Amino acid sequence: MILLEAQTPSTVTVVGLGIGTVFFGLICLIAICYLLGFIMTKLSKSKADKEPATADAVTATAVNAPASEPIVNRQELIAAVSAVIAEELGQDVEAIRIKSIKKL
């Protein structure tokens, strides 16, 4: 019975295959991230289309308000803003800290 000698691969071949495998894996991960980002963007746009446009009306009212008037009920305004932010983020209101509010 004749045994064939196995040839050991050269160092350059091993290094080349290792680097090629790593870069191929990274390219695949980048492609998956772009694909998931595209899918999530499409899903969020379709979800935003189904929501009512009340946020746009509130924003338009806030923008068109006269800037010369002082804020009358500052604490109520901060409470309302923090409640809206907490609702949008899905967190508790106590986790939100508003450091300053400025008129634009």
MMTF fields as JSON, N, C-alpha, C and O atoms, coordinates in Angstrom:
{
  "mmtfVersion": "1.0.0",
  "mmtfProducer": "UNKNOWN",
  "numBonds": 415,
  "numAtoms": 416,
  "numGroups": 104,
  "numChains": 1,
  "numModels": 1,
  "chainsPerModel": [1],
  "groupsPerChain": [104],
  "chainIdList": ["A"],
  "bondAtomList": [4, 2, 8, 6, 12, 10, 16, 14, 20, 18, 24, 22, 28, 26, 32, 30, 36, 34, 40, 38, 44, 42, 48, 46, 52, 50, 56, 54, 60, 58, 64, 62, 68, 66, 72, 70, 76, 74, 80, 78, 84, 82, 88, 86, 92, 90, 96, 94, 100, 98, 104, 102, 108, 106, 112, 110, 116, 114, 120, 118, 124, 122, 128, 126, 132, 130, 136, 134, 140, 138, 144, 142, 148, 146, 152, 150, 156, 154, 160, 158, 164, 162, 168, 166, 172, 170, 176, 174, 180, 178, 184, 182, 188, 186, 192, 190, 196, 194, 200, 198, 204, 202, 208, 206, 212, 210, 216, 214, 220, 218, 224, 222, 228, 226, 232, 230, 236, 234, 240, 238, 244, 242, 248, 246, 252, 250, 256, 254, 260, 258, 264, 262, 268, 266, 272, 270, 276, 274, 280, 278, 284, 282, 288, 286, 292, 290, 296, 294, 300, 298, 304, 302, 308, 306, 312, 310, 316, 314, 320, 318, 324, 322, 328, 326, 332, 330, 336, 334, 340, 338, 344, 342, 348, 346, 352, 350, 356, 354, 360, 358, 364, 362, 368, 366, 372, 370, 376, 374, 380, 378, 384, 382, 388, 386, 392, 390, 396, 394, 400, 398, 404, 402, 408, 406, 412, 410],
  "bondOrderList": [1, 1, 1, 1, 1, 1, 1, 1, 1, 1, 1, 1, 1, 1, 1, 1, 1, 1, 1, 1, 1, 1, 1, 1, 1, 1, 1, 1, 1, 1, 1, 1, 1, 1, 1, 1, 1, 1, 1, 1, 1, 1, 1, 1, 1, 1, 1, 1, 1, 1, 1, 1, 1, 1, 1, 1, 1, 1, 1, 1, 1, 1, 1, 1, 1, 1, 1, 1, 1, 1, 1, 1, 1, 1, 1, 1, 1, 1, 1, 1, 1, 1, 1, 1, 1, 1, 1, 1, 1, 1, 1, 1, 1, 1, 1, 1, 1, 1, 1, 1, 1, 1, 1],
  "groupList": [{"groupName": "MET", "atomNameList": ["N", "CA", "C", "O"], "elementList": ["N", "C", "C", "O"], "formalChargeList": [0, 0, 0, 0], "bondAtomList": [1, 0, 2, 1, 3, 2], "bondOrderList": [1, 1, 2], "singleLetterCode": "M", "chemCompType": "L-PEPTIDE LINKING"}, {"groupName": "ILE", "atomNameList": ["N", "CA", "C", "O"], "elementList": ["N", "C", "C", "O"], "formalChargeList": [0, 0, 0, 0], "bondAtomList": [1, 0, 2, 1, 3, 2], "bondOrderList": [1, 1, 2], "singleLetterCode": "I", "chemCompType": "L-PEPTIDE LINKING"}, {"groupName": "LEU", "atomNameList": ["N", "CA", "C", "O"], "elementList": ["N", "C", "C", "O"], "formalChargeList": [0, 0, 0, 0], "bondAtomList": [1, 0, 2, 1, 3, 2], "bondOrderList": [1, 1, 2], "singleLetterCode": "L", "chemCompType": "L-PEPTIDE LINKING"}, {"groupName": "GLU", "atomNameList": ["N", "CA", "C", "O"], "elementList": ["N", "C", "C", "O"], "formalChargeList": [0, 0, 0, 0], "bondAtomList": [1, 0, 2, 1, 3, 2], "bondOrderList": [1, 1, 2], "singleLetterCode": "E", "chemCompType": "L-PEPTIDE LINKING"}, {"groupName": "ALA", "atomNameList": ["N", "CA", "C", "O"], "elementList": ["N", "C", "C", "O"], "formalChargeList": [0, 0, 0, 0], "bondAtomList": [1, 0, 2, 1, 3, 2], "bondOrderList": [1, 1, 2], "singleLetterCode": "A", "chemCompType": "L-PEPTIDE LINKING"}, {"groupName": "GLN", "atomNameList": ["N", "CA", "C", "O"], "elementList": ["N", "C", "C", "O"], "formalChargeList": [0, 0, 0, 0], "bondAtomList": [1, 0, 2, 1, 3, 2], "bondOrderList": [1, 1, 2], "singleLetterCode": "Q", "chemCompType": "L-PEPTIDE LINKING"}, {"groupName": "THR", "atomNameList": ["N", "CA", "C", "O"], "elementList": ["N", "C", "C", "O"], "formalChargeList": [0, 0, 0, 0], "bondAtomList": [1, 0, 2, 1, 3, 2], "bondOrderList": [1, 1, 2], "singleLetterCode": "T", "chemCompType": "L-PEPTIDE LINKING"}, {"groupName": "PRO", "atomNameList": ["N", "CA", "C", "O"], "elementList": ["N", "C", "C", "O"], "formalChargeList": [0, 0, 0, 0], "bondAtomList": [1, 0, 2, 1, 3, 2], "bondOrderList": [1, 1, 2], "singleLetterCode": "P", "chemCompType": "L-PEPTIDE LINKING"}, {"groupName": "SER", "atomNameList": ["N", "CA", "C", "O"], "elementList": ["N", "C", "C", "O"], "formalChargeList": [0, 0, 0, 0], "bondAtomList": [1, 0, 2, 1, 3, 2], "bondOrderList": [1, 1, 2], "singleLetterCode": "S", "chemCompType": "L-PEPTIDE LINKING"}, {"groupName": "VAL", "atomNameList": ["N", "CA", "C", "O"], "elementList": ["N", "C", "C", "O"], "formalChargeList": [0, 0, 0, 0], "bondAtomList": [1, 0, 2, 1, 3, 2], "bondOrderList": [1, 1, 2], "singleLetterCode": "V", "chemCompType": "L-PEPTIDE LINKING"}, {"groupName": "GLY", "atomNameList": ["N", "CA", "C", "O"], "elementList": ["N", "C", "C", "O"], "formalChargeList": [0, 0, 0, 0], "bondAtomList": [1, 0, 2, 1, 3, 2], "bondOrderList": [1, 1, 2], "singleLetterCode": "G", "chemCompType": "PEPTIDE LINKING"}, {"groupName": "PHE", "atomNameList": ["N", "CA", "C", "O"], "elementList": ["N", "C", "C", "O"], "formalChargeList": [0, 0, 0, 0], "bondAtomList": [1, 0, 2, 1, 3, 2], "bondOrderList": [1, 1, 2], "singleLetterCode": "F", "chemCompType": "L-PEPTIDE LINKING"}, {"groupName": "CYS", "atomNameList": ["N", "CA", "C", "O"], "elementList": ["N", "C", "C", "O"], "formalChargeList": [0, 0, 0, 0], "bondAtomList": [1, 0, 2, 1, 3, 2], "bondOrderList": [1, 1, 2], "singleLetterCode": "C", "chemCompType": "L-PEPTIDE LINKING"}, {"groupName": "TYR", "atomNameList": ["N", "CA", "C", "O"], "elementList": ["N", "C", "C", "O"], "formalChargeList": [0, 0, 0, 0], "bondAtomList": [1, 0, 2, 1, 3, 2], "bondOrderList": [1, 1, 2], "singleLetterCode": "Y", "chemCompType": "L-PEPTIDE LINKING"}, {"groupName": "LYS", "atomNameList": ["N", "CA", "C", "O"], "elementList": ["N", "C", "C", "O"], "formalChargeList": [0, 0, 0, 0], "bondAtomList": [1, 0, 2, 1, 3, 2], "bondOrderList": [1, 1, 2], "singleLetterCode": "K", "chemCompType": "L-PEPTIDE LINKING"}, {"groupName": "ASP", "atomNameList": ["N", "CA", "C", "O"], "elementList": ["N", "C", "C", "O"], "formalChargeList": [0, 0, 0, 0], "bondAtomList": [1, 0, 2, 1, 3, 2], "bondOrderList": [1, 1, 2], "singleLetterCode": "D", "chemCompType": "L-PEPTIDE LINKING"}, {"groupName": "ASN", "atomNameList": ["N", "CA", "C", "O"], "elementList": ["N", "C", "C", "O"], "formalChargeList": [0, 0, 0, 0], "bondAtomList": [1, 0, 2, 1, 3, 2], "bondOrderList": [1, 1, 2], "singleLetterCode": "N", "chemCompType": "L-PEPTIDE LINKING"}, {"groupName": "ARG", "atomNameList": ["N", "CA", "C", "O"], "elementList": ["N", "C", "C", "O"], "formalChargeList": [0, 0, 0, 0], "bondAtomList": [1, 0, 2, 1, 3, 2], "bondOrderList": [1, 1, 2], "singleLetterCode": "R", "chemCompType": "L-PEPTIDE LINKING"}],
  "groupTypeList": [0, 1, 2, 2, 3, 4, 5, 6, 7, 8, 6, 9, 6, 9, 9, 10, 2, 10, 1, 10, 6, 9, 11, 11, 10, 2, 1, 12, 2, 1, 4, 1, 12, 13, 2, 2, 10, 11, 1, 0, 6, 14, 2, 8, 14, 8, 14, 4, 15, 14, 3, 7, 4, 6, 4, 15, 4, 9, 6, 4, 6, 4, 9, 16, 4, 7, 4, 8, 3, 7, 1, 9, 16, 17, 5, 3, 2, 1, 4, 4, 9, 8, 4, 9, 1, 4, 3, 3, 2, 10, 5, 15, 9, 3, 4, 1, 17, 1, 14, 8, 1, 14, 14, 2],
  "groupIdList": [1, 2, 3, 4, 5, 6, 7, 8, 9, 10, 11, 12, 13, 14, 15, 16, 17, 18, 19, 20, 21, 22, 23, 24, 25, 26, 27, 28, 29, 30, 31, 32, 33, 34, 35, 36, 37, 38, 39, 40, 41, 42, 43, 44, 45, 46, 47, 48, 49, 50, 51, 52, 53, 54, 55, 56, 57, 58, 59, 60, 61, 62, 63, 64, 65, 66, 67, 68, 69, 70, 71, 72, 73, 74, 75, 76, 77, 78, 79, 80, 81, 82, 83, 84, 85, 86, 87, 88, 89, 90, 91, 92, 93, 94, 95, 96, 97, 98, 99, 100, 101, 102, 103, 104],
  "secStructList": [7, 7, 7, 7, 7, 7, 7, 7, 7, 7, 2, 2, 2, 2, 2, 2, 2, 2, 2, 2, 2, 2, 2, 2, 2, 2, 2, 2, 2, 2, 2, 2, 2, 2, 2, 2, 2, 2, 2, 2, 2, 2, 2, 2, 2, 2, 2, 2, 2, 2, 1, 7, 6, 2, 2, 2, 2, 2, 2, 2, 2, 2, 2, 2, 1, 7, 1, 1, 1, 7, 7, 1, 7, 2, 2, 2, 2, 2, 2, 2, 2, 2, 2, 2, 2, 2, 2, 2, 2, 6, 7, 7, 4, 4, 4, 7, 7, 7, 7, 7, 7, 7, 7, 7],
  "xCoordList": [0.837, 0.0, 0.89, 1.79, 0.614, 1.435, 0.708, -0.439, 1.401, 0.835, 1.339, 2.527, 0.415, 0.791, 1.151, 0.462, 2.203, 2.598, 1.713, 1.478, 1.231, 0.406, 1.328, 2.285, 1.022, 1.837, 1.277, 0.064, 2.137, 1.688, 1.591, 2.467, 0.525, 0.38, 1.428, 1.918, 1.745, 2.745, 2.152, 0.933, 3.003, 2.578, 1.784, 0.806, 2.188, 1.488, 0.06, -0.861, -0.126, -1.464, -2.351, -3.514, -1.816, -2.595, -2.983, -4.132, -2.035, -2.314, -3.324, -4.251, -3.152, -4.083, -5.497, -6.453, -5.648, -6.977, -7.591, -8.794, -6.777, -7.29, -7.781, -8.884, -6.972, -7.364, -8.568, -9.478, -8.574, -9.714, -11.003, -12.058, -10.924, -12.112, -12.625, -13.832, -11.733, -12.138, -12.804, -13.87, -12.192, -12.773, -14.084, -14.997, -14.181, -15.445, -16.543, -17.669, -16.222, -17.198, -17.61, -18.788, -16.645, -16.973, -17.85, -18.776, -17.564, -18.385, -19.806, -20.77, -19.939, -21.273, -22.016, -23.213, -21.321, -21.956, -22.41, -23.493, -21.597, -21.974, -23.208, -24.118, -23.236, -24.397, -25.656, -26.727, -25.543, -26.701, -27.182, -28.387, -26.249, -26.634, -27.358, -28.37, -26.861, -27.536, -28.923, -29.877, -29.035, -30.317, -31.318, -32.464, -30.893, -31.793, -32.159, -33.295, -31.211, -31.517, -32.544, -33.444, -32.419, -33.381, -34.767, -35.764, -34.829, -36.115, -36.748, -37.947, -35.948, -36.494, -36.953, -37.93, -36.261, -36.674, -38.025, -38.899, -38.192, -39.473, -40.594, -41.701, -40.324, -41.349, -41.712, -42.887, -40.722, -41.022, -41.77, -42.606, -41.477, -42.211, -43.662, -44.555, -43.914, -45.295, -46.035, -47.237, -45.339, -45.961, -46.26, -47.299, -45.363, -45.572, -46.733, -47.427, -46.954, -48.061, -49.402, -50.387, -49.46, -50.714, -51.066, -52.234, -50.078, -50.335, -51.013, -50.771, -51.852, -52.493, -51.48, -50.397, -51.842, -50.932, -51.069, -50.904, -51.365, -51.527, -50.197, -50.159, -49.114, -47.803, -47.434, -46.819, -47.8, -47.52, -48.3, -47.771, -49.537, -50.344, -49.771, -49.751, -49.306, -48.715, -47.432, -47.188, -46.609, -45.363, -45.647, -44.98, -46.608, -46.93, -47.455, -47.149, -48.233, -48.741, -47.603, -47.571, -46.67, -45.545, -44.63, -44.086, -44.464, -43.599, -44.239, -43.539, -45.553, -46.233, -46.558, -47.074, -46.267, -46.556, -45.628, -44.467, -46.131, -45.269, -44.136, -44.347, -42.938, -41.758, -41.58, -40.739, -42.336, -42.124, -42.803, -42.453, -43.756, -44.476, -43.631, -43.008, -43.603, -42.868, -43.662, -44.874, -42.968, -43.632, -44.354, -43.727, -45.681, -46.488, -46.367, -45.972, -46.699, -46.677, -45.506, -45.692, -44.317, -43.093, -43.084, -42.696, -43.504, -43.493, -44.48, -44.191, -45.627, -46.599, -46.071, -46.278, -45.39, -44.803, -43.745, -43.713, -42.876, -41.835, -42.458, -41.978, -43.518, -44.202, -44.815, -44.736, -45.418, -46.037, -44.989, -45.168, -43.89, -42.836, -42.198, -41.955, -41.923, -41.306, -42.252, -41.8, -43.561, -44.524, -44.558, -44.638, -44.496, -44.503, -43.229, -43.272, -42.091, -40.818, -40.793, -40.354, -41.26, -41.292, -42.202, -41.883, -43.323, -44.251, -43.624, -43.758, -42.936, -42.308, -41.168, -40.991, -40.398, -39.261, -39.675, -38.892, -40.891, -41.357, -40.699, -40.509, -40.354, -39.713, -40.618, -41.662, -40.195, -40.917, -40.574, -39.476, -41.516, -41.302, -40.168, -39.453, -39.998, -38.945, -37.548, -36.578, -37.426, -36.127, -35.712, -34.582, -36.615, -36.346, -35.927, -36.594, -34.834, -34.377, -34.244, -33.437, -35.026, -34.932, -34.083, -34.437, -32.952, -32.021, -32.353, -32.174, -32.831, -33.189, -34.195, -34.241, -35.003, -35.953, -35.768, -35.824, -35.544, -35.333, -36.337, -36.667, -36.814, -37.673, -36.831, -35.709, -37.376, -36.668, -37.143, -36.655],
  "yCoordList": [-1.165, 0.0, 1.239, 1.386, 2.105, 3.295, 4.475, 4.771, 5.141, 6.331, 7.559, 7.692, 8.442, 9.688, 10.72, 10.872, 11.394, 12.428, 13.653, 14.102, 14.181, 15.389, 16.591, 16.679, 17.496, 18.697, 19.738, 19.937, 20.388, 21.441, 22.739, 23.047, 23.495, 24.745, 25.761, 25.72, 26.646, 27.658, 28.7, 28.819, 29.428, 30.469, 31.552, 32.062, 31.903, 32.933, 32.498, 33.314, 31.225, 30.712, 30.766, 31.158, 30.379, 30.381, 31.806, 32.062, 32.729, 34.125, 34.709, 35.41, 34.428, 34.935, 34.42, 35.188, 33.139, 32.586, 33.171, 33.426, 33.382, 33.961, 35.379, 35.725, 36.2, 37.591, 37.646, 38.45, 36.802, 36.77, 36.382, 36.955, 35.407, 34.982, 36.105, 36.337, 36.799, 37.898, 39.012, 39.493, 39.424, 40.514, 40.098, 40.913, 38.86, 38.383, 38.424, 38.829, 38.006, 38.062, 39.487, 39.754, 40.413, 41.812, 42.413, 43.171, 42.081, 42.572, 42.027, 42.743, 40.777, 40.201, 40.899, 41.161, 41.205, 41.923, 43.32, 43.762, 44.006, 45.339, 45.253, 46.074, 44.262, 44.089, 43.788, 44.303, 42.966, 42.645, 43.891, 44.114, 44.71, 45.938, 46.9, 47.486, 47.072, 47.948, 47.414, 48.183, 46.1, 45.499, 45.703, 46.078, 45.458, 45.656, 47.131, 47.448, 48.028, 49.458, 49.864, 50.653, 49.334, 49.625, 49.108, 49.806, 47.886, 47.301, 48.109, 48.386, 48.49, 49.243, 50.638, 51.157, 51.245, 52.547, 52.444, 53.287, 51.42, 51.232, 50.963, 51.477, 50.161, 49.865, 51.104, 51.323, 51.919, 53.106, 54.152, 54.88, 54.233, 55.166, 54.743, 55.59, 53.45, 52.991, 53.168, 53.43, 53.029, 53.237, 54.715, 55.061, 55.588, 57.02, 57.498, 58.446, 56.858, 57.243, 56.919, 57.613, 55.88, 55.47, 56.313, 56.358, 56.998, 57.808, 59.123, 59.631, 59.669, 60.949, 62.079, 61.955, 63.173, 64.305, 65.32, 66.516, 64.879, 65.819, 66.433, 67.585, 65.699, 66.242, 67.405, 68.371, 67.325, 68.428, 69.679, 70.786, 69.525, 70.671, 71.328, 72.555, 70.522, 71.066, 71.808, 72.889, 71.247, 71.896, 73.204, 74.205, 73.217, 74.428, 75.511, 76.689, 75.13, 76.101, 76.68, 77.88, 75.822, 76.29, 77.214, 78.176, 76.928, 77.764, 79.112, 80.123, 79.155, 80.394, 81.252, 82.359, 80.764, 81.54, 82.748, 82.66, 83.875, 85.063, 84.821, 84.223, 85.292, 85.036, 86.061, 85.859, 87.147, 88.207, 87.912, 88.524, 86.998, 86.708, 85.821, 84.868, 86.123, 85.235, 83.952, 83.91, 82.913, 81.651, 81.827, 82.107, 81.663, 81.931, 80.79, 81.012, 79.599, 78.436, 77.541, 76.52, 77.924, 77.224, 75.767, 74.866, 75.537, 74.183, 73.272, 72.097, 73.805, 73.011, 72.686, 71.585, 73.647, 73.419, 72.326, 71.442, 72.379, 71.364, 69.998, 68.995, 69.943, 68.676, 68.106, 66.903, 68.965, 68.502, 68.012, 66.973, 68.765, 68.373, 67.062, 66.188, 66.914, 65.676, 64.484, 63.371, 64.705, 63.616, 63.17, 61.975, 64.124, 63.776, 63.04, 62.049, 63.526, 62.864, 61.454, 60.521, 61.287, 59.963, 59.013, 57.834, 59.518, 58.678, 58.231, 57.073, 59.156, 58.82, 57.82, 56.918, 57.977, 57.084, 55.79, 54.841, 55.736, 54.538, 54.354, 53.224, 55.441, 55.394, 56.024, 56.592, 55.912, 56.547, 58.037, 58.432, 58.853, 60.298, 60.653, 61.631, 59.876, 60.17, 59.983, 60.497, 59.254, 59.03, 60.197, 60.229, 61.158, 62.284, 63.494, 63.836, 64.126, 65.35, 66.447, 66.33, 67.502, 68.625, 69.685, 70.184, 70.022, 70.961, 72.41, 73.291, 72.669, 74.048, 74.035, 73.117, 75.096, 75.307, 76.741, 77.681, 76.895, 78.223, 78.439, 77.509, 79.647, 79.998, 80.17, 80.673, 79.754, 79.913, 81.134, 81.431],
  "zCoordList": [0.0, 0.0, 0.0, 0.827, -0.935, -1.083, -0.458, -0.793, 0.459, 1.092, 0.361, 0.071, 0.075, -0.581, 0.479, 1.488, 0.23, 1.171, 0.983, -0.139, 2.093, 2.035, 2.02, 2.789, 1.142, 1.079, 2.036, 2.1, 2.764, 3.665, 2.872, 2.064, 3.107, 2.359, 2.808, 3.936, 1.921, 2.248, 3.192, 3.315, 3.838, 4.775, 4.065, 4.612, 2.873, 2.107, 1.796, 1.836, 1.489, 1.19, 2.427, 2.339, 3.57, 4.809, 5.189, 5.55, 5.111, 5.449, 4.465, 4.871, 3.187, 2.175, 2.386, 2.277, 2.685, 2.941, 4.215, 4.263, 5.237, 6.483, 6.281, 6.706, 5.635, 5.392, 4.453, 4.655, 3.439, 2.516, 3.214, 2.941, 4.117, 4.86, 5.75, 5.816, 6.428, 7.314, 6.515, 6.898, 5.413, 4.631, 3.963, 3.836, 3.543, 2.978, 4.035, 3.744, 5.264, 6.355, 6.672, 6.909, 6.678, 6.946, 5.857, 6.146, 4.627, 3.515, 3.631, 3.36, 4.028, 4.218, 5.349, 5.23, 6.452, 7.56, 7.144, 7.528, 6.373, 5.896, 5.007, 5.119, 4.129, 3.247, 4.052, 3.733, 5.088, 5.923, 6.662, 6.773, 7.171, 7.873, 6.937, 7.323, 5.722, 4.759, 4.413, 4.301, 4.246, 3.918, 5.055, 4.81, 6.294, 7.425, 7.597, 7.948, 7.355, 7.424, 6.389, 6.678, 5.192, 4.135, 4.511, 4.326, 5.038, 5.436, 6.564, 6.528, 7.569, 8.699, 8.275, 8.814, 7.32, 6.812, 6.12, 6.322, 5.311, 4.623, 5.618, 5.454, 6.652, 7.645, 8.453, 8.749, 8.813, 9.602, 8.771, 9.305, 7.476, 6.621, 6.486, 6.518, 6.335, 6.213, 7.531, 7.529, 8.66, 9.96, 10.169, 10.729, 9.726, 9.875, 9.009, 9.378, 7.868, 6.994, 7.635, 7.382, 8.456, 9.076, 10.289, 10.675, 10.917, 12.103, 11.698, 10.604, 12.569, 12.25, 12.257, 12.827, 11.621, 11.455, 12.576, 12.336, 13.796, 14.909, 15.304, 15.736, 15.169, 15.541, 14.629, 15.08, 13.357, 12.436, 12.821, 12.722, 13.255, 13.649, 14.9, 15.003, 15.847, 17.069, 16.739, 17.276, 15.866, 15.475, 14.747, 15.008, 13.852, 13.111, 14.047, 13.86, 15.042, 16.002, 16.832, 17.102, 17.234, 18.046, 17.242, 17.784, 15.975, 15.14, 14.869, 14.83, 14.679, 14.348, 15.569, 15.418, 16.769, 17.979, 18.04, 17.639, 18.539, 18.638, 19.64, 20.695, 19.299, 20.113, 21.223, 22.1, 21.219, 22.201, 23.535, 24.544, 23.566, 24.801, 25.711, 25.24, 27.007, 27.923, 28.168, 27.958, 28.611, 28.927, 30.251, 31.273, 30.236, 31.423, 32.432, 33.576, 32.02, 32.907, 32.515, 31.853, 32.919, 32.514, 33.011, 32.268, 34.246, 34.808, 34.073, 33.847, 33.707, 32.952, 31.56, 31.05, 30.953, 29.639, 29.707, 28.851, 30.718, 30.872, 31.125, 30.597, 31.923, 32.188, 30.906, 30.657, 30.106, 28.864, 27.87, 27.235, 27.738, 26.802, 27.237, 26.405, 28.53, 29.0, 28.845, 28.576, 29.012, 28.819, 27.359, 27.075, 26.438, 25.01, 24.628, 23.899, 25.123, 24.808, 25.382, 24.709, 26.625, 27.247, 26.477, 26.32, 26.0, 25.226, 23.913, 23.519, 23.233, 21.957, 22.144, 21.324, 23.218, 23.465, 24.144, 24.19, 24.673, 25.352, 26.715, 27.165, 27.365, 28.675, 29.714, 29.394, 30.971, 32.058, 32.075, 31.685, 32.528, 32.551, 33.512, 33.29, 34.568, 35.546, 34.965, 35.523, 33.853, 33.226, 32.332, 31.844, 32.112, 31.222, 32.067, 33.044, 31.687, 32.342, 31.29, 30.368, 31.423, 30.504, 31.196, 32.264, 30.566, 31.182, 30.849, 31.689, 29.641, 29.299, 28.158, 27.34, 28.139, 27.051, 26.582, 27.375, 25.273, 24.695, 23.578, 22.843, 23.453, 22.326, 21.082, 21.14, 19.971, 18.711, 17.981, 16.891]
}
